[in-house]
Amino acid sequence: MLNFLIAGLLLLLSHQPALAGSDDTVTFQGIVNSTEGIPGHLIINERKVLLDERVEVRDHKEKDKSLSDIKNGKWIYVVSKETLSGPNAIRVYLLPGNVKHGEKHKYPFMHKEEDDD
């Protein structure tokens, strides 16, 4: 029973709402559930996100990284565009952990991505 409560609490804490950005982009953060199984995709908070070779990957300090730096169980911030096949990642930022609303000021890219309306 305790495991069920803990799992439910973790699920609630990890669920982050998607925010609309500029020109039909959507931003959200979450935990990488899977980097394997479906070529060209990530599973983030149980949501399938399309990837292609044009996706930009950066760390939380905005230094360039690669797709191979994205690992299961790590937090990421995704800027995506909705397509008929689902969300297509444009940029992925590697995060040190869950960034709460009050902590976003520490990550200038979040303000930039979310305020580009």
PyMOL commands that set and color helices and strands:
alter all, ss='L'
color gray80, all
select helices_A, chain A and resi 2-14+67-69+101-106+108-115
alter helices_A, ss='H'
color red, helices_A
select strands_A, chain A and resi 19-20+25-34+41-44+47-50+56-59+64-65+75-83+86-94
alter strands_A, ss='S'
color yellow, strands_A
deselect
rebuild
show_as cartoon
